[in-house]
Amino acid sequence: MAAEIVNPRSDSNTDQDGGAEPLDSFDPAFALHRGGKMAVQATVPVRDKDDLSLAYTPGVAKVCSAIAEQPELVHDYTWKSSVVAVVTDGTAVLGLGDIGPEASLPVMEGKAILFKQFGGVDAVPIALDCTGVDEIVETVARLAPSFGGVNLEDISAPRCFEIERKLQERLDIPVFHDDQHGTAVVTLAALRNAAKLTGRSLGDLRAVISGAGAAGVAIAKFLLEAGLGDVAVADRKGVVSRDRDDLTDVKRELAEITNKAGISGSLESALAGADVFIGVSGGTVPEPAVASMAEGAFVFAMANPNPEVHPDIAHKYAAVVATGRSDFPNQINNVLAFPGIFAGALQVRASRITEGMKIAAADALAAVVGDDLSADYVIPSPFDERVTPAVTAAVAAAARAEGVARR
């Protein structure tokens, strides 16, 4: 069976209770969402009793018995190896915050259809009515036999780090928190091309990240792994540094590996002379702080819908500007990464997604731009049909090279 990208909503414009006019009479977003955005469609026919006897009992019993004797056959005779669980607890949904599992479902459905549309990967939204780390880990672990991979989504920090780590330790399938790693992969791809455009390498750059949540922490670690010269991360109280006594365990670990320059104080002070600004926090960066950055700087202001630095201001001082919005050039969009990453991992039945696989994804994504590289084109569009095949192939090859592929 496969998740079909269809809209099974009713065509009726009348309220089911006969009451007030429904919301979709006024807003096309509600009209699109009526009845949900996805459905399940069979991949085999059930037209008569012969089909039924093969698709269900008694024919299905033969397949069950074979899998019981040889568990690896589950990958060949079910959809396990091509389906991902999209799991949330609804605690950090978009910019809406902790809105609960039911209210998170439109986002999880959207994520599932993006998996299918852009990666050919089936996905099932799962919104959990629990928020404890061990509760979530235990629940997902018990669901895992049905899936080839787990995409964690919109789970608040710092719990998201521990949940991902514990699931990765416990399961032998890929577990990937897209809010962390998808953002990091696309950011690295764009940064590589921006550096190439201006004749520099990652090692030449000092970056400042606004936001020490899931995305900010993951981006900082990933960019350092890829060879960035230095990075300082700022939270609401200023730069995360060793001299602060108010840090969480995650931020203390971050302070140990970042900020080689020993910067302390505010985000604005850290930006003085910096080569790169990466915003994943919201808020507004004052124009004088942007003006204080190094010549030829890069501004990646990725908060949605309001970037930390408006592109009109950023362009006054920066050589390359990127945002999280589709109505400006250089959109840093996770959909460029997660469909291909999972497609590549599932293709080779990878046991996990490694740092090398993520770097391979970023490099492949950057390479799609090719000779068309310009200040307004350091990252391809999600609708560029070259993206997913390139990322899928690179991730599969990296999985084989790192010994985590099982076919």
Phi and psi in degrees as a GROMACS rama.xvg file:
@    title "Ramachandran Plot"
@    xaxis  label "Phi"
@    yaxis  label "Psi"
@TYPE xy
-140.044  147.265  ALA-2
-74.9956  117.032  ALA-3
-92.006  135.766  GLU-4
-84.0969  82.7825  ILE-5
-134.283  167.646  VAL-6
-119.323  100.808  ASN-7
-84.5472  18.1022  PRO-8
-65.6854  157.17  ARG-9
-70.1405  148.072  SER-10
-84.0174  -4.91601  ASP-11
-70.7098  141.085  SER-12
-105.982  15.0297  ASN-13
-104.784  145.024  THR-14
-66.1584  136.464  ASP-15
-60.7333  -29.1343  GLN-16
-92.0622  4.88001  ASP-17
72.2005  17.6539  GLY-18
-95.2894  -136.594  GLY-19
-64.9856  159.881  ALA-20
-61.2387  135.328  GLU-21
-67.1975  161.289  PRO-22
-60.7558  -30.5021  LEU-23
-73.7879  -3.52528  ASP-24
-74.16  -19.3505  SER-25
-112.679  -24.4915  PHE-26
-134.247  121.094  ASP-27
-63.3751  -24.1054  PRO-28
-64.0925  -40.5067  ALA-29
-68.5351  -38.7494  PHE-30
-60.5747  -41.5197  ALA-31
-64.6261  -35.6631  LEU-32
-87.4486  -8.71923  HIS-33
-59.0768  124.601  ARG-34
81.3473  1.07179  GLY-35
91.2053  168.794  GLY-36
-106.048  1.64396  LYS-37
-148.932  163.806  MET-38
-148.324  174.786  ALA-39
-110.682  133.547  VAL-40
-127.51  136.337  GLN-41
-69.0074  147.024  ALA-42
-102.476  -1.26344  THR-43
-128.581  151.33  VAL-44
-80.0432  147.719  PRO-45
-129.045  80.7555  VAL-46
-99.5115  -22.3605  ARG-47
-156.492  -176.329  ASP-48
-66.2858  -28.4599  LYS-49
-67.3707  -45.1096  ASP-50
-60.7215  -43.596  ASP-51
-61.7663  -39.3347  LEU-52
-70.8317  -21.1308  SER-53
-87.8322  -43.8502  LEU-54
-73.5009  -29.3572  ALA-55
-127.141  -149.292  TYR-56
-73.0164  140.228  THR-57
-92.2006  -13.1177  PRO-58
-58.8878  -37.1191  GLY-59
-62.7541  -26.1524  VAL-60
-63.2116  -34.8116  ALA-61
-61.5334  -43.5354  LYS-62
-67.0439  -42.3132  VAL-63
-59.2759  -43.6464  CYS-64
-64.8523  -39.7567  SER-65
-64.2788  -41.1131  ALA-66
-67.7559  -38.0862  ILE-67
-59.6317  -36.6312  ALA-68
-80.0386  -35.5183  GLU-69
-131.478  87.5328  GLN-70
-54.1415  -28.3358  PRO-71
-65.6538  -18.7407  GLU-72
-66.0926  -14.8824  LEU-73
-58.0952  -29.4834  VAL-74
-72.4421  -26.9101  HIS-75
-90.7539  -28.3629  ASP-76
-118.168  11.7975  TYR-77
-139.431  179.801  THR-78
-89.0184  6.01149  TRP-79
-48.4749  -44.8162  LYS-80
-78.2412  3.07537  SER-81
-130.854  17.7286  SER-82
-129.975  140.841  VAL-83
-119.773  141.042  VAL-84
-88.3888  126.191  ALA-85
-100.617  103.519  VAL-86
-111.105  132.097  VAL-87
-141.092  163.58  THR-88
-116.337  4.80893  ASP-89
72.4473  22.2464  GLY-90
-94.3489  -10.9465  THR-91
-148.32  62.2237  ALA-92
-89.2486  115.117  VAL-93
47.2822  -133.676  LEU-94
-97.0657  13.7284  GLY-95
-89.8197  -16.5044  LEU-96
81.6165  -144.415  GLY-97
-85.163  93.3011  ASP-98
-110.68  -0.201892  ILE-99
90.2894  166.022  GLY-100
-65.9154  -44.2459  PRO-101
-62.2493  -44.6831  GLU-102
-68.8943  -18.2004  ALA-103
-80.4727  -15.5904  SER-104
-60.1942  -38.9549  LEU-105
-57.4013  -35.5411  PRO-106
-71.0563  -42.2193  VAL-107
-66.7812  -38.3044  MET-108
-61.5957  -42.9583  GLU-109
-59.9571  -42.9714  GLY-110
-60.4792  -41.8316  LYS-111
-63.8035  -41.2892  ALA-112
-74.0368  -25.3563  ILE-113
-68.313  -39.017  LEU-114
-54.7737  -46.151  PHE-115
-72.7667  -45.7245  LYS-116
-64.8553  -44.1663  GLN-117
-99.1325  -20.4632  PHE-118
-124.05  -6.26526  GLY-119
67.6528  19.7056  GLY-120
-104.804  127.606  VAL-121
-74.3742  146.064  ASP-122
-146.758  146.492  ALA-123
-121.997  121.391  VAL-124
-71.2694  133.315  PRO-125
-133.899  110.42  ILE-126
-104.978  117.416  ALA-127
-94.5237  139.168  LEU-128
-95.4573  54.4748  ASP-129
-157.413  154.224  CYS-130
-128.91  -7.73144  THR-131
-68.4163  141.384  GLY-132
-55.7915  -52.3381  VAL-133
-68.1126  -34.1323  ASP-134
-61.4935  -46.509  GLU-135
-65.3482  -45.2678  ILE-136
-59.8457  -46.6492  VAL-137
-64.4139  -41.0197  GLU-138
-65.1297  -47.3051  THR-139
-66.1284  -40.073  VAL-140
-61.395  -36.8418  ALA-141
-74.0343  -25.6845  ARG-142
-83.3783  -19.3211  LEU-143
-56.4987  -32.6826  ALA-144
-58.2274  -19.141  PRO-145
-85.233  -6.79216  SER-146
-130.039  155.394  PHE-147
-91.3666  -13.6861  GLY-148
-166  164.442  GLY-149
-128.125  122.345  VAL-150
-105.179  110.579  ASN-151
-81.3726  140.202  LEU-152
-145.149  132.693  GLU-153
53.9646  47.1071  ASP-154
-109.387  128.497  ILE-155
-69.5048  151.843  SER-156
-82.7121  152.178  ALA-157
-88.3786  0.64772  PRO-158
-59.447  -33.4083  ARG-159
-58.1969  -34.8778  CYS-160
-66.2921  -45.7523  PHE-161
-69.7636  -39.001  GLU-162
-61.1789  -47.599  ILE-163
-62.674  -45.4018  GLU-164
-61.2575  -45.2727  ARG-165
-66.7883  -38.5268  LYS-166
-68.7368  -38.3676  LEU-167
-63.3981  -36.7574  GLN-168
-70.1886  -31.1  GLU-169
-90.8759  -33.0982  ARG-170
-103.524  156.057  LEU-171
-108.736  28.6384  ASP-172
-126.236  159.596  ILE-173
-60.7224  131.498  PRO-174
-123.045  124.132  VAL-175
-142.77  117.143  PHE-176
-90.4275  102.555  HIS-177
-63.6246  -33.9882  ASP-178
-59.2379  -30.0858  ASP-179
-83.5613  -64.3359  GLN-180
-84.7516  -33.7387  HIS-181
-62.2823  -44.8513  GLY-182
-61.4243  -42.255  THR-183
-64.2899  -41.2  ALA-184
-62.7741  -47.3937  VAL-185
-68.4497  -36.8411  VAL-186
-61.8566  -44.8275  THR-187
-61.6722  -43.0259  LEU-188
-59.3441  -46.7658  ALA-189
-65.7299  -38.724  ALA-190
-68.6832  -39.4032  LEU-191
-57.5738  -45.3057  ARG-192
-70.6734  -36.0399  ASN-193
-63.2246  -42.7068  ALA-194
-64.045  -43.0259  ALA-195
-60.5735  -42.0453  LYS-196
-60.4296  -34.7252  LEU-197
-102.001  12.2723  THR-198
72.8617  30.9543  GLY-199
-125.951  168.896  ARG-200
-112.338  167.814  SER-201
-59.3144  -35.6098  LEU-202
-65.3506  -16.6753  GLY-203
-82.6919  -7.91796  ASP-204
-105.605  141.633  LEU-205
-113.556  124.867  ARG-206
-113.281  155.721  ALA-207
-127.436  127.286  VAL-208
-109.537  128.237  ILE-209
-96.3718  110.907  SER-210
121.579  120.525  GLY-211
-117.034  33.6731  ALA-212
-90.2206  -154.787  GLY-213
-56.1959  -51.303  ALA-214
-68.5119  -45.2108  ALA-215
-61.4489  -44.9564  GLY-216
-64.2151  -45.3938  VAL-217
-65.6093  -41.1435  ALA-218
-62.0325  -45.444  ILE-219
-59.0264  -48.8996  ALA-220
-63.9594  -41.6704  LYS-221
-68.8547  -41.7512  PHE-222
-65.7118  -37.3441  LEU-223
-65.7001  -41.1336  LEU-224
-59.3203  -34.6347  GLU-225
-83.8473  -4.92795  ALA-226
110.6  13.0661  GLY-227
-60.2447  143.271  LEU-228
-62.3372  -51.9179  GLY-229
-162.478  154.983  ASP-230
-148.437  137.648  VAL-231
-114.851  139.72  ALA-232
-115.252  133.582  VAL-233
-116.646  136.553  ALA-234
-108.249  -163.424  ASP-235
-62.6827  -23.7373  ARG-236
-99.7042  2.49306  LYS-237
119.61  -164.237  GLY-238
-67.5515  134.78  VAL-239
-74.1169  111.665  VAL-240
-140.03  162.27  SER-241
-65.1074  -23.1313  ARG-242
-82.123  -1.15293  ASP-243
-86.8363  139.653  ARG-244
-107.186  14.053  ASP-245
-116.758  20.8807  ASP-246
-87.4289  144.219  LEU-247
-71.9765  170.769  THR-248
-58.4472  -41.5697  ASP-249
-62.8886  -42.6711  VAL-250
-73.5846  -31.8736  LYS-251
-63.9418  -41.9372  ARG-252
-62.3649  -40.7041  GLU-253
-63.163  -40.3356  LEU-254
-62.9159  -28.013  ALA-255
-73.0155  -25.8271  GLU-256
-111.532  -8.42169  ILE-257
-114.273  177.007  THR-258
59.3151  50.8299  ASN-259
-59.6  -26.1024  LYS-260
-73.5426  -10.3365  ALA-261
70.8729  32.2271  GLY-262
-75.6042  140.859  ILE-263
-134.757  169.167  SER-264
102.539  -151.292  GLY-265
-84.5793  163.306  SER-266
-56.512  -43.2548  LEU-267
-60.9121  -41.8721  GLU-268
-68.7189  -33.1337  SER-269
-67.7958  -27.8966  ALA-270
-72.3649  -18.1684  LEU-271
-60.2132  116.889  ALA-272
79.3075  1.17348  GLY-273
-73.2592  150.65  ALA-274
-90.9782  -25.1679  ASP-275
-139.585  134.144  VAL-276
-114.209  130.087  PHE-277
-124.705  117.426  ILE-278
-107.842  121.574  GLY-279
-137.259  41.1584  VAL-280
-134.318  -18.2916  SER-281
82.4231  -169.271  GLY-282
77.9928  -176.327  GLY-283
-130.186  132.023  THR-284
-92.2705  125.517  VAL-285
-60.3784  145.26  PRO-286
-58.399  -40.9604  GLU-287
-58.0081  -32.2799  PRO-288
-68.5272  -39.4087  ALA-289
-65.4524  -40.7994  VAL-290
-63.939  -24.0417  ALA-291
-81.1388  -6.30438  SER-292
-69.8085  166.308  MET-293
-65.8  157.348  ALA-294
-63.2455  140.252  GLU-295
73.1317  28.1964  GLY-296
-73.1615  165.453  ALA-297
-115.425  134.44  PHE-298
-119.578  111.316  VAL-299
-109.984  89.58  PHE-300
-99.529  97.5039  ALA-301
-104.563  3.21656  MET-302
-65.3766  143.302  ALA-303
-122.658  138.593  ASN-304
-87.5425  -6.22526  PRO-305
-110.708  105.408  ASN-306
-59.9247  150.657  PRO-307
-60.684  -30.9983  GLU-308
-128.441  121.585  VAL-309
-65.8136  138.819  HIS-310
-53.6124  -33.3292  PRO-311
-61.5864  -37.9934  ASP-312
-75.4488  -44.7838  ILE-313
-58.479  -39.5757  ALA-314
-65.7776  -17.9139  HIS-315
-66.602  -28.7917  LYS-316
-124.279  -19.4129  TYR-317
-106.123  148.097  ALA-318
-78.6089  -32.6177  ALA-319
-136.649  133.485  VAL-320
-125.36  132.209  VAL-321
-133.076  152.964  ALA-322
-137.684  -177.712  THR-323
-96.754  6.41368  GLY-324
-101.49  148.731  ARG-325
-83.1359  -10.8542  SER-326
-95.2055  8.71762  ASP-327
-125.945  155.963  PHE-328
-61.9192  158.855  PRO-329
60.3633  60.2058  ASN-330
-79.3028  122.168  GLN-331
-85.4562  97.4217  ILE-332
-124.094  124.739  ASN-333
-58.9354  -22.5989  ASN-334
-65.8581  -14.2984  VAL-335
-70.8737  -18.8716  LEU-336
-113.557  -57.4666  ALA-337
-63.7221  -34.8352  PHE-338
-63.1981  -44.316  PRO-339
-70.7113  -35.9678  GLY-340
-62.7306  -47.6396  ILE-341
-69.2228  -38.8796  PHE-342
-59.6091  -42.3583  ALA-343
-67.716  -40.9347  GLY-344
-66.5503  -42.6129  ALA-345
-69.2541  -34.8124  LEU-346
-56.3463  -36.7943  GLN-347
-107.734  10.7606  VAL-348
51.9095  49.4319  ARG-349
-63.4226  143.414  ALA-350
-79.8625  -20.242  SER-351
-163.054  171.943  ARG-352
-107.833  115.522  ILE-353
-91.6689  169.171  THR-354
-61.5673  -38.4627  GLU-355
-63.434  -36.4827  GLY-356
-67.3382  -37.6184  MET-357
-69.7464  -40.7716  LYS-358
-64.2985  -39.9339  ILE-359
-60.7131  -39.8426  ALA-360
-62.3843  -44.4092  ALA-361
-63.7165  -43.1663  ALA-362
-63.9071  -41.0789  ASP-363
-65.69  -40.0371  ALA-364
-64.1915  -43.6125  LEU-365
-63.1346  -37.9224  ALA-366
-68.7803  -22.4233  ALA-367
-60.925  -33.1762  VAL-368
-63.1045  -42.1774  VAL-369
57.0101  -136.23  GLY-370
-74.8675  -5.51234  ASP-371
-85.1226  4.63281  ASP-372
-53.3238  129.954  LEU-373
-155.451  173.792  SER-374
-61.2196  -29.4001  ALA-375
-97.3698  7.8615  ASP-376
-148.941  75.6132  TYR-377
-105.442  -6.10092  VAL-378
-143.971  138.308  ILE-379
-73.9655  168.488  PRO-380
-77.6649  147.916  SER-381
-59.1068  -21.1152  PRO-382
-92.1025  4.1989  PHE-383
-73.1291  116.148  ASP-384
-68.4795  -8.30497  GLU-385
-80.9117  -18.48  ARG-386
-63.8528  -60.6583  VAL-387
-61.3098  -44.9746  THR-388
-59.1524  -38.8712  PRO-389
-65.842  -46.1839  ALA-390
-67.3756  -42.9174  VAL-391
-57.9528  -48.7024  THR-392
-63.2915  -42.1719  ALA-393
-65.6439  -42.6241  ALA-394
-66.5979  -42.9631  VAL-395
-61.6315  -43.2072  ALA-396
-64.601  -41.196  ALA-397
-65.9623  -37.1747  ALA-398
-62.3261  -41.7719  ALA-399
-65.8573  -42.6021  ARG-400
-64.6089  -32.0158  ALA-401
-94.3738  1.94188  GLU-402
77.9799  20.2881  GLY-403
-105.455  -0.215198  VAL-404
-81.352  143.256  ALA-405
-117.406  11.3837  ARG-406
